[in-house]
Amino acid sequence: MNSPKEVAQNYIAIGVGKTKLSVGRMLALSLLAGMFIALAGVGSTIASVTVASPSLAKLISAAVFPVGLAMVLVAGSELFTGNSLLIIPVLERQAKVTGMIKNWVFVYIGNLVGGVLVAALSVYSGTFDLFSNAAAVSVIRTAVAKVSLSFGDALLRGILCNFLVCIAVWISFAAKDVVGKIAGLYLPIMLFVLSGYEHSVANMYYISAGLFAAKNTTYAAAASDAGVNLSKLNWGSMFTKNLLPVTIGNIIGGLVLVGVLYWFVYLSGGKKKEPAKKKK
């Protein structure tokens, strides 16, 4: 396996390559990543409604969700949250801040499109009819809960989430085979889902799926019967009440707590100046 220092050194070239992708490739790869994370969300939701116990449902959901990041890293795609690590080549002066921001903007857009696309396809294909519409109720309840968070709670949960996501990415880069990568990323991702932390890309799917599902009269009636209040759920609240604070938190958690700290530990000061030659 690669040591943590080797991971840091190897990421410089990886990050530079990400900043130099064409806009078309960024959008295509980020669309795939958004779909991968969203499909993990679909599976996670459906798995969770197979049991009656809320605590067991949470554990099962957390156990399924890591498949999303496994697809992102092994199949190859661009994920906004993981790309917080682009600060490493920037701090090494191998990539420009403008290149990092360009990547973030277009990857975020592509992730959003991918997540919303899977949400729409899942709802309108009747995927959430499963278990007498219990899956649909779960999707709507999750969306409502996410837009009901306070700005501070969403921000802090976003920080903790992407700290764990970027640690998962970091561990996966330590492995030299597919099995090792998946095993390495699995537990940190499971931990963030189990703890209820907030992932901006996952929420692009979860909230939009809840919005689409709430437009279905059968799903909406089932959710209302289950005590879910739909009044706060709309496209505006998706962006202002959740994605805005969660995205800020994700950047802080990944960029500062992982990218900057590991750069400081393993790379900063690594290029020592040669001592000046004495004049004869």
C-alpha positions in Angstrom: 0.0 0.0 0.0 1.0 3.6 -0.4 2.0 5.5 2.8 0.1 8.6 3.7 3.1 10.7 2.5 3.0 8.8 -0.8 -0.7 9.5 -1.1 -0.1 13.2 -0.7 2.7 13.2 -3.3 0.7 11.1 -5.7 -2.4 13.4 -5.4 -0.4 16.4 -6.8 -0.4 14.9 -10.3 -4.0 13.6 -9.9 -5.2 17.0 -8.9 -3.4 18.8 -11.6 -5.0 16.4 -14.1 -8.4 17.2 -12.7 -7.9 21.0 -13.1 -6.8 20.5 -16.7 -9.9 18.5 -17.9 -11.9 20.2 -20.6 -15.3 21.5 -19.6 -17.0 18.8 -21.6 -15.2 16.1 -19.8 -15.7 17.7 -16.4 -19.5 17.8 -17.0 -19.6 14.2 -18.4 -17.6 12.7 -15.5 -19.4 14.8 -12.9 -22.8 13.7 -14.4 -21.8 10.1 -13.8 -20.6 10.8 -10.2 -24.0 12.5 -9.4 -25.8 9.5 -10.8 -23.6 7.0 -8.9 -24.2 8.8 -5.6 -27.9 9.1 -6.3 -28.3 5.4 -7.2 -26.6 4.6 -3.9 -29.2 6.8 -2.3 -32.0 4.9 -4.0 -30.7 1.6 -2.9 -30.0 2.9 0.6 -33.6 4.1 1.0 -35.2 0.9 -0.3 -33.0 -1.2 1.9 -33.9 0.8 5.0 -37.7 0.3 4.5 -37.3 -3.5 4.6 -37.2 -3.4 8.4 -39.6 -1.9 10.9 -37.0 -0.8 13.5 -35.8 2.8 12.8 -32.3 2.1 14.4 -31.8 -1.1 12.3 -33.1 0.8 9.2 -30.5 3.5 9.8 -27.7 0.9 10.1 -28.8 -0.9 6.9 -29.0 2.4 5.0 -25.5 3.3 6.1 -24.2 -0.2 5.1 -25.5 0.2 1.5 -24.6 3.8 0.7 -20.8 3.4 0.4 -21.4 1.7 -3.0 -21.8 5.2 -4.4 -18.3 6.3 -3.6 -17.0 2.9 -4.7 -18.5 3.5 -8.2 -17.1 7.1 -8.2 -13.5 6.1 -7.5 -13.3 2.7 -9.3 -15.4 3.4 -12.4 -13.9 6.9 -12.7 -15.8 10.2 -12.3 -15.7 13.7 -10.8 -17.2 14.3 -7.4 -17.4 17.8 -6.0 -16.9 16.8 -2.4 -13.8 14.7 -3.0 -12.4 17.5 -5.2 -11.9 19.6 -2.1 -8.5 17.9 -2.1 -7.5 20.0 -5.1 -6.2 22.5 -2.6 -3.1 20.2 -2.3 -1.7 20.8 -5.8 -2.7 24.5 -5.4 -0.6 24.8 -2.3 2.2 23.1 -4.0 2.0 25.7 -6.8 1.4 23.0 -9.4 -2.2 24.1 -10.1 -3.9 27.5 -10.1 -6.7 28.6 -7.8 -8.7 29.5 -10.9 -8.3 25.9 -12.1 -9.6 24.5 -8.8 -12.6 26.9 -8.8 -13.4 26.1 -12.4 -13.4 22.4 -11.6 -15.6 22.9 -8.6 -18.2 25.0 -10.5 -18.6 22.6 -13.5 -18.4 19.5 -11.4 -21.0 20.8 -9.0 -23.3 21.5 -11.9 -22.7 18.1 -13.4 -23.3 16.4 -10.0 -26.5 18.3 -9.6 -27.8 17.3 -13.0 -26.9 13.6 -12.4 -28.6 13.6 -9.0 -31.8 15.2 -10.2 -31.9 13.0 -13.3 -31.8 9.8 -11.2 -34.3 11.3 -8.8 -36.8 11.9 -11.6 -36.2 8.6 -13.3 -36.7 6.8 -10.0 -39.9 8.6 -9.0 -41.5 8.4 -12.4 -40.6 4.8 -13.0 -42.5 3.8 -9.9 -39.4 2.6 -8.1 -40.7 4.0 -4.8 -44.0 2.1 -5.1 -42.2 -0.7 -3.2 -43.5 -1.9 0.1 -46.9 -0.3 -0.3 -45.3 3.2 -1.0 -43.2 3.0 2.2 -40.2 3.8 0.0 -41.9 7.0 -1.3 -42.8 8.1 2.3 -39.2 7.6 3.3 -37.9 9.7 0.4 -40.3 12.5 1.2 -39.6 12.4 4.9 -35.9 12.5 4.3 -36.2 15.5 2.0 -38.4 17.4 4.5 -36.0 16.7 7.3 -33.1 18.0 5.3 -34.7 21.4 4.4 -35.8 21.8 8.0 -32.3 21.9 9.4 -31.1 25.2 10.8 -28.3 26.9 8.8 -25.8 26.2 11.6 -26.7 22.5 12.0 -26.5 22.0 8.2 -23.1 23.8 8.0 -21.6 21.8 10.9 -22.9 18.5 9.6 -21.5 19.4 6.2 -18.1 19.9 7.7 -18.1 16.5 9.5 -19.4 14.8 6.4 -16.8 15.9 4.0 -14.0 15.4 6.5 -15.0 11.7 6.5 -15.6 11.6 2.7 -12.1 13.0 2.0 -10.6 10.7 4.5 -12.3 7.8 2.6 -10.9 9.1 -0.7 -7.5 9.4 1.0 -7.6 5.8 2.3 -8.7 4.5 -1.1 -5.6 6.1 -2.7 -3.4 4.2 -0.3 -4.6 0.9 -1.8 -3.1 -0.5 -5.0 -6.0 -2.8 -6.0 -9.8 -2.5 -6.4 -10.6 -4.6 -3.3 -8.4 -2.5 -1.1 -9.9 0.7 -2.4 -13.4 -0.4 -1.7 -12.5 -1.8 1.7 -10.7 1.4 2.6 -13.5 3.8 1.7 -16.3 1.7 3.1 -16.2 2.5 6.9 -15.7 6.3 6.8 -18.7 6.6 4.4 -20.8 4.2 6.5 -19.9 6.3 9.5 -21.0 9.6 8.0 -24.4 8.2 6.9 -24.9 6.5 10.3 -24.2 9.7 12.1 -26.6 11.8 10.0 -24.1 14.1 8.4 -24.9 16.2 5.3 -23.4 15.5 1.9 -24.2 18.2 -0.8 -24.1 15.8 -3.7 -26.2 13.2 -2.0 -28.7 15.9 -1.0 -29.0 17.0 -4.6 -30.7 13.6 -5.1 -32.5 13.1 -1.8 -34.2 16.5 -1.8 -35.1 16.5 -5.5 -36.5 12.9 -5.2 -38.6 14.1 -2.3 -39.8 17.0 -4.4 -40.7 14.8 -7.4 -42.4 12.3 -5.1 -44.5 14.9 -3.3 -46.0 15.8 -6.7 -47.4 12.3 -6.9 -50.8 12.5 -5.2 -50.6 8.9 -4.0 -47.2 9.4 -2.5 -48.1 12.8 -1.0 -51.2 11.3 0.6 -49.2 8.4 2.1 -46.6 10.9 3.5 -49.3 13.1 5.0 -51.0 10.0 6.6 -47.6 9.2 8.1 -47.4 12.7 9.7 -45.0 14.3 7.2 -45.5 18.1 6.8 -44.8 19.1 3.2 -45.1 22.8 3.7 -41.4 23.5 3.9 -40.5 21.3 0.9 -39.8 23.3 -2.3 -37.0 24.0 -4.8 -36.1 27.2 -3.0 -35.6 25.6 0.3 -33.6 22.8 -1.3 -30.9 25.4 -2.3 -31.2 28.0 0.5 -32.0 25.8 3.5 -29.7 22.9 2.7 -27.4 23.0 -0.3 -25.9 26.4 0.5 -24.9 25.7 4.1 -24.0 22.1 3.4 -21.8 23.0 0.5 -19.9 25.6 2.5 -19.5 23.0 5.3 -18.3 20.4 2.8 -15.6 22.7 1.5 -14.4 23.5 5.0 -14.4 19.9 6.1 -12.5 18.6 3.0 -10.3 21.5 2.1 -9.2 22.7 5.5 -9.4 19.6 7.8 -8.0 17.1 5.2 -6.4 18.9 2.3 -4.6 21.7 4.1 -3.7 19.6 7.1 -2.2 16.7 5.1 -0.4 19.2 2.8 1.1 20.8 5.9 2.1 17.5 7.5 3.5 15.7 4.4 4.4 18.3 1.8 5.0 21.7 3.2 8.7 22.5 3.7 9.7 19.5 1.7 11.6 21.5 -0.9 14.6 22.8 1.0 16.7 25.4 -0.6 20.3 24.4 -1.3 22.8 26.3 0.9 24.6 29.1 -0.9 28.1 28.1 -2.1 30.9 29.8 -0.4 33.0 32.1 -2.5 36.5 31.1 -2.9 
